Amino acid sequence: MSSQPDLAAGSAAGDPRATHAPWLPLIVIVLAQLQMTININILPVSLGPISEDLDAPATATATALLLYSLFVAAFVMLGAKLGKIVGERRVFQAGVVAHGLAMVLMAVSTDASTMNTAQAIAGVVAAGLVPTLVVLIAANYHGRQQETALGVLAGIPAVGSAVTFVIAGFLATALNWRYSYWLIVFLAVVVLILSYRLTSIPRQRGVKIDVVGVALSAAAIALILFGFNNLQTWGPLVAEDRAPFSVLRLSPAPMFILLGLVLGQAFFAWSRRRVAADRQPLLAMEVLDSVEERSAVIAFLVAGSLSLAVGFLIPLYVQIVQARTPLYSAVAILPYAIAVAVAGVISVRLYERVSPRRLGIASFILIAIGLAVVAFTVGNAWVIGAVILGLLLVGIGEGTLLTLLFNVLVSASPKRLAGDVGALRGVVNNVSNAIGAAFASVVAVGLLGVLLASAFDRAELPPQLETQVLFDDIDFVTNDELRSVLGATSATPGQVEEAVAINEDARRRALQASFLIVAGISLLAIFPAARLPRYVPGELSAEDIVSETNEPGTV
């Protein structure tokens, strides 16, 4: 019998623990979640100041986000196992301290390399910290209090995003973006002090780490995300000059992605082999043994990617295209962030009345409509009612999907596999975050290059000026930055202004097209959503309910 707390324990009516547990442990757990949430949301909202301060391209924050999400996704399943072996509270406390130290490194960063190192460390730490949150809730709360606590934890990332956009935007505008990271360091100290009020969880005996499974899963995730993130730099097919190597002049980026997919299949084959030999796999295969579960994972992956793509494109538009401050960027994206947070909480009631299939399809359609509205209405003036409406529609769809799909994954597996479901959710969530940011960056920059090249073909400007505008490394730059570069050339003032106008129009159109492409992906996601469960919770039979509640539960 496992010593881990049962998620179902104490759920029966009359359990005295269900009404007398204090809320301080939940506050500590929520603050730890905020510690991680604030970190990854500071990067996009402070995109402009970070780029200028570290002398890095505007897309450098996307790389930092990729590294963070990559390490979380690659090692979160290992982190769940370590928590069982060492004890979740110990892992929680060590993770809070290590994450705080990574934020110190982030706050004193002087270049993009240091920033990437800090985010990589934070990702490794978060891989161990994330799985402990649900376990600690299960250890400290039971019955309805436990259900409430889990609901709050699920909604915190969206709430944290909305709060971070305002706070980080203000600090980056009024003071410096580094103050936001010092705020996380202070938060880490508070969480560590209060963490001793959490219930101590004993270690589990007999837990074995599947080393081969860890290696296969980590390598697969790393190759897929690293290859995808470098499609633009190394070339989607033919190798560019910046590619580290090439095979028959082919880019290594798609090779990395294909090799990662092969290793991913090898991981599942290896896991099934361990199950057949009656040995513990890194991830219980039962959490993916039905069409509904696999469809939920695919839909979850798409929904998370859409969220990060939007969260990257909007600050890029506001801070680079419009040359606005980070605070203005935060205000612009606030309707979207608030809509995600509110929809994530309210949609639980819809889930009790509408089948996951219908709700999933409707949510993806709503996101596509909202993104199309944004694409056709964004312009030089941000304060447009249609833009706000579009962002609200996208936020409502996103918040509903993220809550719905997590509920589907939890309800589709027995309680004893809750830990594996949590680990799977951690993998999917962070892989989608990395893919979303990388995809938005690759598509936007790629479209910008195509539009600039096409515009200069039609314009009567000196070839030398075209080279200066396109650079050897096309990226989003403000009008002032471009004027500064062109001012050092032999171009006349009129030619400089014409080149700036071409660049300004290309930037806007590239971002509009990026929003439309993301909208199209949302519509494609209707297909996996159509394979979600047809039932609503109230339609479950008594036999189904008894079968699930009789499962021996572990986290």
LUMKEBA-117191 format. One record per residue: residue in one letter; x negated, y negated, z of N, C-alpha, C in turn. Coordinates in steps of 0.2 Angstrom, whole numbers, plus 2048, in hexadecimal, padded with zeros to 3 digits. Each point is the difference from the previous one (the first is absolute). Example, Ala and Ser with C-alpha at 12.3 -4.5 7.8 and 13.67 -1.06 7.14 Angstrom:
a7BE81C8278047FA8007FC7FA800/s8027FB7FC7FC7FA8018047FB803/
This chain:
m7FC8068008047FA8007FC7FA800/s8017FB7FB7FC7FA8008017FC806/s7FB7FC8028017FB8058027FA7FE/q8017FF7FA8027F97FD8077FF801/p8027FA8018077FE8028058017FA/d8068038018058027FB8047F97FE/l8007FF7FA8047FA7FE807801802/a802806800807801802801801807/a7FB8008048018018078037FA803/g8058018058037FB8038067FD7FC/s8018037FB8057FD7FB807802803/a8018058048068028028037FA805/a8078008008037FB8047FF802807/g7FE7FA8048008028077F8800802/d7FC8007FC7F98018027FE7F9803/p7FE8018077FE7FA8047FB7FC7FD/r7FB8037FC7FA7FC7FD8037FC7FA/a8068017FE8027FC7FA8027F9801/t8017FE8078027F98017FC7FD805/h7FA8038037FC7FC8057F97FF7FE/a7FE8027FA7F97FE7FE7FF7F97FE/p7FB7FC8037FF7F97FF7FE7FF7F8/w8017FA7FE7FF7FF7F97F87FD7FF/l7FD8008057F97FD7FF7FC8057FC/p8008078007FC8047FC8027FF7F8/l8067FE7FF8027FF7F97FD7F97FE/i8007FB8047FD7FA7FE7F88017FF/v7FD8048037F98027FF7FF8037F9/i8048057FF8008047FA8017FB7FA/v8057FC8018027FB7FA7FA7FB7FF/l7FD7FE8057FB7FB8007FA8037FC/a7FF8078017FA8037FC8028017F9/q8078017FF8028007F97FF7F97FC/l8027FB8047FF7F97FE7F87FF7FE/q7FC8028057F97FF7FF7FE8027F9/m8028067FE7FE8037F98047FC7FA/t8067FF8028057FC7FB7FD7F97FE/i7FE7FD8057FE7F97FF7FA8007FC/n7FB8048017FA8017FC8018007F9/i8048057FE8018017F88047FB7FD/n8047FC8048047FA7FD7FD7FA800/i7FA7FF8047FC7FA8007FD7FF7F9/l7FE8067FD7FC8007FA8037FC7FA/p8078037FE8037FC7FB8027F9801/v8027FF8068037F98027FA7FB800/s7FA8028027FA7FC8007FC8017FA/l8038027FB7FC8027FA7FB7FA7FD/g8037FA8007FC7FB7FD7FA7FE804/p8017FE8077FB7FE8047FB806801/i8028068007FB8058017FB8017FA/s8047FF7FA7FC8007FA7FB7FA7FF/e8027FB8027FB7FA8007FB800805/d8028028067FB8018067FA8057FF/l8028067FD7FC8057FF7FD8007F9/d8027FB7FC7FD8007F98018067FC/a8078028018028077FC8067FE7FC/p8018047FB8067FF7FB806801804/a8067FE7FD806800804803807801/t7FD8057FC8038068007FB804806/a7FC7FD8037FB804805804802806/t8067FD8018048028068038067FE/a8028017FA8038077FE7FB805801/t7FA7FF7FF7FB806801800801807/a8007FB8047FF801808806804802/l8067FE7FD8068048028008077FE/l7FD8017FA7FF8077FD7FC804805/l7FA7FD8027FC804805803802806/y8047FB8038038028068058057FF/s8058007FB8058057FF7FD8067FE/l7FA8007FD7FD8067FD7FE804806/f7FC7FD8057FE804806805802805/v8067FC8008058028048038077FD/a8027FF7FA8038067FC7FC806800/a7F97FF7FF7FC8068007FF804806/f8017FC8067FE803806805800805/v8077FE7FE805800805802807803/m8008057FB8018078027FB802805/l7FA7FF7FF7FB8028058017FC806/g8027FA8008017FC806805803804/a8068037FD8058038047FD806804/k7FC8047FC7FD8068047FB7FE806/l7FC7FA7FF7FC7FE8058047FE806/g8057FD7FF8057FD805802806805/k8028067FC8028068047FA803804/i7FA8007FD7FA8038037FD7FB806/v8007FA7FF7FD7FB8058057FE805/g8067FF7FE8067FD8048027F97FD/e8067FF7FE8027FA7FC7FF7FA804/r8007FF8067FF7FA8047F97FE7FF/r7FB8058017F97FE7FF7FF7FE7F9/v8028037FB7FF7FE7F98037F97FF/f8067FF8038037F97FF7FC7FB803/q7FD8018067FC7FB8037FA7FF7FC/a7FC8057FE7FA8007FC8017FC7FA/g8068027FD8027FC7F98017F9801/v8037FE8058027F98017F97FC801/v7FC8038047F97FC8017FC8007F9/a8008067FD7FC8007F98037FB7FB/h8078008008037FC7FB7FE7F9802/g8007FE8067FF7F98027F97FE7FE/l7FB8058017F97FE7FE8007FF7F8/a8038047FC8017FF7F98027F97FE/m8057FE8048037F97FF7FB7FB802/v7FB8018057FB7FB8017FB8007FA/l7FF8057FD7FC8007FA8037FD7FA/m8078018008037FC7FB8007F9801/a8017FE8068007F88027F97FD7FE/v7FB8048017F97FC7FE7FD8027F9/s8058037FC7FD8027F97FE7FA7FD/t7FA8017FC7FD7FB7FC8018017F8/d8028067FF8008027F98058067FF/a8028017FA8058067FE7FE806803/s7F98028007FE806802801801807/t7FF7FB804801801808808801801/m8047FC7FC8078018018028077FE/n7FE8037FB8018067FE7FE805805/t7FA7FF8037FE805805804800806/a8027FA8028057FF8068078037FF/q8028007FA8078037FE7FF807800/a7FA8037FD7FF807800800803807/i7FD7FD8057FF802807807800803/a8047FA7FE8078008038048057FD/g7FF8027FA8048067FD7FF806804/v7F98028017FF806803803800807/v7FF7FB8048037FF806808801800/a8037FD7FC8078007FF8038077FF/a7FB8047FC8028077FE801804807/g7FC7FF8058018038068067FD805/l8007F97FF8057FD8048078017FE/v8027FF7FA8078017FD803806803/p7FE8067FF804806802801800808/t7FC7FC8048028008078067FD802/l8027FB7FC8067FB802806804801/v8028057FB8068048017FF804806/v7FB8038017FE8058068017FD806/l7FE7FA8018007FC8068077FE801/i8047FE7FB8077FE801804807803/a7FE8057FD8038078027FF801807/a7FA7FE8037FD8028068037FB805/n8027FA7FE8027FB8058087FF800/y8038027FB8087FF7FF8038077FE/h8078008028048067FE8077FE7FF/g8038047FD8077FF7FE8017F97FC/r8057FC8028027FA7FC7FA7FB800/q7FD8008067FA7FB8007FB8027FB/q7FF8077FF7FB8027FB8027FE7F9/e8068017FE8037FE7FA7FF7F97FE/t8027FC8057FF7F88007F97FF7FF/a7FB8038047F97FE7FF7FD8027F9/l8028067FD7FE8027FA8037FB7FA/g8067FE8018037FB7FC7FC7F9800/v7FE7FE8067FC7FA8007F98007FD/l7FD8068017F98017FD8018007F8/a8058037FE8018017F88017F97FD/g8037FB8048017F97FD7FB7FB802/i7FB8028047FB7FB8027FB7FE7FA/p7FE8057FB7FC7FD7FB8037FB7FC/a8078007FE8037FB7FD8017F9804/v8028018068007FA8057F97FD800/g7FB8048017F97FE8017FE7FC7FA/s8028037FA7FE7FC7F98037F9800/a8068008028047F98007FC7FB805/v7FF8028067FC7FC8057F97FE7FD/t7FD8057FE7F97FF7FE8007FB7FA/f8048007FB8007FB7FB8007F9802/v8047FF8058017F98037FA7FE804/i7FE8058057FA7FE8057FA8007FC/a7FE8057FC7FA8007FC8007FA7FB/g8057FF7FD8017FA7FB7FE7FA803/f8037FF8067FF7F98047F9800802/l7FD8058037F98008027FB7FF7FA/a8018037FB7FC7FF7FA8007F97FD/t8067FD8018017F97FD7FD7FB805/a8028018067FF7FA8057F9801803/l7FD8068017FA8028037FB8047FB/n8018068017FB8047FC803807800/w8008047FB8038077FF7FC805806/r7FA7FE8027FD804805804801806/y8037FA802804800807805805800/s8038027FA8058068007FD806803/y7F98017FE7FD8078027FE7FF807/w7FE7FA8037FF800807806801804/l8067FE7FD806801803801808801/i7FE8047FB8018078017FB803805/v7FA7FD8017FB8028058037FF807/f8037FA8018047FF806805805801/l8048017FB8068058017FD807802/a7FA8027FD7FD8078017FF800808/v7FD7FB8037FE7FF807807801804/v8057FD7FE806800804803808800/v8008037FA8028067FF7FC805804/l7FA8008007FC804804801800807/i8017FA8038017FF807807803802/l8057FF7FC8078038018008077FE/s7FC8037FD8008077FD800805806/y7FD7FE806800804805807802804/r8057FC7FD8078018038038067FC/l7FD8027FA8038057FC7FF807803/t8048047FF8008078037FA8047FD/s7FC8038047FA8047FD8028067FE/i7FE8027FA8028067FD7FA805800/p8028068027FA8058017FE8037F9/r7FA8027FF7FE8037FA8038077FF/q8008017F98038077FE7FB8057FF/r8018068027FB8058008018047F9/g7FB8027FD8018047FA8017FD7FA/v8007F98008007FC7F97FA8017FD/k8008027F97FA8007FC8017FB7FB/i7FA7FD7FE8007FC7FA7FE8037FA/d8047FF7FB7FE8037F97FB7FC7FD/v7FA8018007FB7FC7FE8008007F8/v8018067FD8018007F98067FB7FD/g8068018048057FC7FE7FF7F9801/v7FC7FE8057FF7F98017FB7FD7FA/a7FB8047FE7FC7FE7FB8047FF7F9/l8048057FF8048007FA8057FA7FF/s8037FF8068057FB8007FD7F97FF/a7FB7FF8047FC7FA8007FD7FE7FA/a7FD8057FD7FD7FF7F98057FF7FB/a8068038008057FF7FB8037F9800/i8017FE8078037F98017FB7FB7FE/a7FA8018027FB7FB7FE7FF7FF7F9/l7FF8067FC7FF7FF7F98067FD7FC/i8068028028067FD7FD8007F9801/l7FF7FD8068017F98017FA7FC7FD/f7FA8038017FA7FD7FE8007FF7F8/g8028057FD8018007F88057FB7FE/f8068008038057FC7FE7FE7F9801/n7FD7FE8067FE7F98027FB7FE7FB/n7FC8047FC7FB7FE7FC8028017F8/l8068017FF8028007F97FF7FA7FC/q8017FA8037FF7FA7FD7F87FF7FF/t7FC8018057F97FF8007FC8047FC/w8028078007FC8057FD8038017F9/g8067FE7FF8048027FA805805800/p8068007FE8058058007FE8067FC/l7FC7FF7FB7FE8067FC7F98007FD/v7FE7FA7FD7FA7FF7FE7FC7FD805/a7FA8028027FC7FD8057FE7F97FF/e8017FC8057FD7F97FF7F9800802/d7FD7FA7FF7F97FF8027FF801808/r8057FE8047FF801807801807803/a8028047FC8018078027FA803802/p8008048067F98038037FD8057FB/f8058037FC7FD8057FB8068027FB/s7FE8037FB8068027FC7FE8077FD/v8058037FD7FF8077FD8037FF7F9/l7FC8017FB8027FF7F98037F9800/r7FE7FB8038027F9800807800803/l8038058048068008037FF7FD807/s8057FC8028007FD807800805805/p7FC7FF8068018058068077FF804/a8037FA7FF8067FF8048058057FF/p8038027FA8058057FF7FD807802/m7F98017FF7FD806802801801807/f7FF7FB804801800808807802801/i8057FD7FD8078018018028087FF/l7FD8027FA8028077FE7FD805805/l7F97FF8027FD804805803800807/g8037FA8028037FF806807804800/l8038007FA8068048007FF808800/v7FA8027FD7FE8078007FF802807/l7FC7FC8047FE801807807800804/g8057FC7FF806800803803807800/q8018027FA8038077FF7FC805803/a7F97FF8007FC805804801800807/f8027FA8038027FF807806804802/f8058007FC8068038017FF8087FF/a7FC8027FB7FF8077FF7FC803806/w7FB7FC8037FD802806804800806/s8057FC801804800805805806800/r8028017FA8058068007FC806801/r7FA8017FE7FB8058027FF801807/r7FF7FB804800800807806802804/v8067FE7FD8068028038018087FF/a7FE8027FA8018077FF7FB805804/a7FB7FD8027FB8038058027FF807/d8057FD8018037FE8077FB7FB804/r7FD7FB7FC7FC7FB8038037F97FF/q7FE7FC8048037F98007FD7FC7FA/p8057FE7FC7FE7FB7FB7FF7F9803/l7FD7FC7FC8007F98028067FC800/l8058027FB8077FE8008048067FF/a8058008048058057FF8048007FA/m8008057FC8038007F9807800800/e8038018068088008008027F97FF/v7FC7FB8018037F98008017FE7F8/l7FD8057FC8017FE7F98038067FC/d8048048038028077FD8077FF7FC/s8037FA8008067FF7FD8007FB7FB/v8048007FB8007FB7FB8027F9803/e8048008058027F98037FA7FD804/e7FC8048037FA7FE8047FB7FD7FB/r7FF8047FA7FB7FD7FB8027FA7FD/s8078007FE8037FA7FD7FF7FA805/a8018018068007FA8057F97FE801/v7FB8047FF7F97FE8007FE7FC7FA/i8028027FA7FF7FC7FA8037FA801/a8077FF8028037FA8007FD7FB806/f7FE8038057FC7FD8057FA7FD7FD/l7FC8037FC7FA7FE7FD8017FA7FC/v8068017FC8017FA7FB8037FA804/a8048018058037FA8047FA7FD804/g7FB8038037FB7FD8037FB7FC7FB/s7FF8037FA7FC7FD7FB8037F97FE/l8078017FF8037F97FE8007FB805/s8008028068007FB8067F97FC800/l7FB8047FF7F97FD8007FF7FC7FA/a8028027FA8007FD7FA8037F9800/v8068008038037F98017FC7FC805/g7FE8038057FC7FC8057FA7FE7FE/f7FD8027FB7FA7FE7FD8017FB7FA/l8058017FC8027FB7FA8027FA803/i8047FF8058037FA8027FB7FB803/p7FC8028047FA7FC8037FB7FE7FA/l7FF8057FB7FC7FE7FB8037FB7FB/y8068007FF8047FB7FC8007F9804/v8018008068017FA8047F97FC801/q7FB8048027FA7FD8027FB7FF7FA/i8018047FA7FB7FF7FB8047FC7FA/v8068037FE8037FC7FB8037F9802/q8038008068027FA8027FB7FC804/a7FB8038027FB7FC8048037FE807/r8048048038037FE8067FC803806/t8027FE8067FC802806803807802/p7FC8038048028078038077FF804/l8017FA8038067FF8048068007FB/y7FF7FD7FB8057FF7FB8028077FD/s7FA8047FF8018077FE804804805/a7FF7FF8068048038058077FF800/v8017F98008077FE7FF8048037FA/a7FC8007FB8038037F9802807801/i7FC804803801807801805802806/l8017FB8048048028068078037FF/p8037FD7FB8078037FF8008087FE/y7FB8017FC7FF8077FF7FE804806/a7FB7FE8047FE804806806800805/i8037FB8018068008058058057FD/a8028007FA8058057FD7FE807801/v7F98027FF7FE806801801802807/a7FE7FC805801802807807801802/v8047FB7FE8088018028038067FD/a7FE8017F98038067FD7FE806803/g7FA8008027FD806803804802806/v8027FC8048048018068078017FF/i8037FC7FC8088017FE8018067FC/s7FC8027FC8018057FB801807803/v7FE800807801807803808801801/r8047FB8008078018008038027FA/l7FD7FE7FA8028027FA7FE8077FF/y7FA8028027FE807800805805803/e8047FE8058058048038068007FC/r8017FC7FB8068007FC7FF8027F9/v7FA7FF7FD7FF8017F97FA8057FF/s8018047FB7FB8067FF7F97FC7FE/p7FB8048027F97FD7FE7FF7FF7F9/r8038057FC8007FF7F98037FA7FD/r8067FE8028037FA7FE7FC7FA802/l7FE8008077FD7FA8037F97FF7FC/g7FD8067FF7F97FF7FD8017FD7F9/i8048037FC8017FD7F98027F9800/a8057FE8048027F98017FA7FB802/s7FC8038047FB7FB8037FB7FF7FA/f7FE8057FC7FB7FF7FB8037FC7FB/i8068007FE8037FC7FB8007F8803/l8028008068007F98037F97FD800/i7FB8048017F97FD8007FE7FE7F9/a8028047FB7FF7FE7F98037FA7FE/i8077FF8028037FA7FE7FD7FA803/g7FE8018077FD7FA8037F97FE7FD/l7FC8057FE7FA7FE7FD8017FD7F9/a8058027FC8017FD7FA8027F9801/v8047FF8058027F98017FA7FC802/v7FC8028047F97FC8027FC7FF7F9/a8008057FC7FB8007FA8037FA7FB/f8078008008027FB7FB8017F9803/t7FF7FF8068027F98037FA7FD803/v7FA8048027FA7FC8037FD7FB7FB/g7FE7FB8027FD7FB7FC7FC7FB804/n7FE7FA7FE7FC7FC8038037FE807/a8067FF8018047FE806803807803/w7FD801806802806804807800803/v8027FA8028077FF8038058017FB/i8028067FF8058017FB805805803/g8067FF8018058058038008077FD/a7FF8007FA8008077FC7FA804803/v7FA7FD8017FA803802801803807/i8037FC804801802807805806800/l8067FF7FC8048067FF7FD8067FE/g7FC8007FB7FC8067FD7FC803806/l7FD7FC8047FB803805805803805/l8067FD8028048038058038077FD/l8018007FA8038077FD7FA805801/v7FA7FE7FE7FA8058007FF802808/g8017FB8047FE802807806805803/i8067FE7FE8058058037FF8077FD/g7FF8007FA7FF8077FD7FA804803/e7FA7FC8017FA803803802802807/g8027FC804802802807804806801/t8058007FC8058068007FC8067FE/l7FC8007FB7FD8067FD7FB803805/l7FC7FB8037FB803805803803806/t8057FD8038048048058038067FE/l8048007FA8038067FE7FC8057FF/l7FA7FF7FC7FC8067FE7FC803806/f7FF7FC8057FD803806805804804/n8067FE8008058048038018077FD/v8007FF7F98018067FC7FA805802/l7FA7FE8007FA804801801803807/v8027FC805801803807805805801/s8067FE7FD8068058007FF8067FC/a7FC8007FB7FF8067FC7FC806803/s7FC7FE8057FC805803802801808/p7FE8068028028018077FB7FC805/k8037FF8067FD7FC8057F8802801/r7FF8068007F98028027FB7FE7FA/l8027FD7FB7FC7FE7FB8007F87FF/a8027FD8068007F98007F97FD7FF/g7FB8038037FA7FD7FF7FD8007F9/d8028067FC7FE8007F98047FB7FC/v8067FF8028047FB7FC7FD7F9801/g7FE7FF8067FD7F98027F98007FC/a7FC8058007FA8007FC8017FF7F8/l8058037FE8028007F98027F97FE/r8047FD8048027F98007FA7FB800/g7FC8018047FA7FC8007FC8007FA/v7FF8067FD7FC8017FA8047FC7FA/v8068027FF8047FD7FB8007F8801/n8017FE8068017F98017FA7FC7FE/n7FA8038027FA7FC7FF7FD8017F9/v8028067FD7FE8017F98047FB7FB/s8067FF8028057FC7FC7FD7F9801/n7FE7FE8067FE7F98017FA7FF7FC/a7FB8047FF7FA7FF7FC8028007F9/i8048057FE8028007F98037FA7FE/g8057FD8048047FA7FE7FB7FA800/a7FC7FF8047FB7FA8007FC8017FA/a7FD8067FF7FB8017FA8047FF7F9/f8068038008048007FA8027F97FE/a8027FC8058017F97FF7FA7FC7FD/s7FB8018037FA7FD7FE7FE8027F9/v8008067FF7FD8037F98057FD7FB/v8078018018047FD7FB8007F97FE/a8007FC8068007F97FF7FA7FD7FD/v7FA8038027FA7FE7FD7FF8027F8/g8038067FF8008037F98047FC7FC/l8067FE8028047FC7FC7FE7F97FF/l7FC7FD8057FD7FA7FF7FB7FF7FB/g7FC8068007FB8007FA8038007F9/v8058048008038017F98037F97FE/l8047FD8058037FA7FE7FB7FA7FE/l7FA8008047FB7FB7FF7FD8017F9/a7FE8067FF7FD8027F98057FE7FA/s8068028018057FE7FB8017F87FF/a8007FD8058017F98007FA7FC7FD/f7FA8028017FA7FD7FE7FF8027F8/d8038067FE8008017F98047FB7FC/r8057FE8038047FB7FC7FE7F9801/a7FC7FE8067FE7F98017F97FF7FC/e8007F97FF7FA7FE7FC7FB7FD805/l7FC8058047FB7FE8057FA8037FE/p7FA7FD8027FA8037FF7FF807803/p7FD8057FD7FF8078027FD800807/q7FB7FB8017FC7FF8068057FF806/l8057FC7FF8057FE805804806802/e8028047FA8048068027FC805804/t7FA8007FF7FC8058048007FD808/q7FF7FA8008007FD807807801804/v8058007FC807801803801807802/l7FF8047FB8018078017FB803805/f7FA7FD8017FA8038047FF8077FD/d7FB8038037FF8077FF804804805/d8037FD8058048048058067FC801/i8058017FC8077FD800803800807/d8027FB8038048008068047FA801/f8047FF8058057FB8017FC7FA803/v7FF7FA7FD7FD7FA8038057FB800/t7FF7FB8048047FA8007FE7FB7FB/n8047FB7FF7FE7FB7FA7FA7FC802/d7FF7FE8077FA7FD8027FA8047FF/e8008068027FA8047FF7FE8017F9/l8058007FB7FF8017F97FD7F97FD/r8037FB8037FD7F97FD7F97FF803/s7FE8038067FA7FF8027FB8047FC/v8028067FE7FB8047FB8007FD7FA/l8057FE7FD8007FD7F97FD7F9800/g8007FD8057FD7F98017F88007FE/a7FD8068027F98017FF7FE8027F9/t8058007FB7FF8027F98007FA7FC/s7FF8017F98007FA7FC8077FF7FD/a8058038038077FF7FE8027F9801/t8047FD7FC8037F9801806801805/p8017FA8038068008058068037FD/g8027FE7FA8068037FD8008087FF/q7FA8027FE7FF807800801804806/v7FD7FD806801803806807800802/e8047FB7FF8078008038048057FB/e7FE8017FA8048057FC7FE807802/a7FA8018027FE807803803801807/v8017FB8048038008068088027FF/a8037FC7FB8078027FF8018077FE/i7FB8027FB8018077FE7FF805806/n7FC7FF8047FF804806806800805/e8027FA8018067FF8048068047FD/d8027FF7FA8058047FD7FF807800/a7FA8037FF7FF807800800803807/r7FE7FC805801803807807801802/r8057FB7FE8078008028038067FC/r7FF8007FA8038067FC7FD807802/a7FA8008027FD807802804802806/l8017FB8058038028068088027FF/q8037FC7FB8078017FF8018077FD/a7FB8027FB8008077FD7FF805805/s7FB7FF8057FF804806806802804/f8047FB8018068018048058047FC/l8007FF7F98058047FC7FD807800/i7FA8028007FD806800802804806/v7FF7FD806802802806807802801/a8047FC7FD8088017FF8018067FC/g7FD8017FB8018067FC7FE807804/i7FA7FF8047FE806804806802805/s8037FA8038058018048068047FD/l8027FF7FA8058037FC7FE8077FF/l7FA8027FE7FE8077FF800804807/a8007FC806800804806807802801/i8057FF7FC8078028018008087FF/f7FB8027FC8008087FF7FE804806/p7FB7FE8047FF8048068057FE805/a8037FA8008057FE8058078057FF/a8018017F98068047FE7FF808803/r7FB8028037FF8068027FF800808/l8027FB8038017FF807806804803/p8008018068068048038077FD7FE/r8058047FF8077FD7FE8047FE806/y7FE8048068047FF8067FF7FA804/v8057FE8047FF7FB8057FF804807/p7FD7FD8057FF804806806803803/g8067FC8008068038028038067FD/e7FD8027FA8038057FC7FC807802/l7FB7FF8047FC806802804805804/s8008067FE8048058047FD801807/a8058038047FE8018077FA805800/e8008057FC7FB8057FF7F97FD7FF/d8007FB7FB7FA7FC7FF7FD7FD806/i8057FC8047FE7FC8057FD805806/v8038068017FE8048057F98037FE/s7FF8027FA7FA8037FD7FA7FB801/e8017F97FF7FB7FB8017FE7FF807/t8067FF8047FE7FF8077FD806804/n8018067FD7FD8058047F88017FE/e7FE7FC7FB7F98017FE7FB7FD806/p7FB8048017FB7FE8067FC7FA7FD/g8017FA8037FD7FA7FD7FA7FE803/t7FB7FE7FB7FA7FD8027FF7FA7FC/v7FC7FB8027FE7FB7FC7F98017FE/
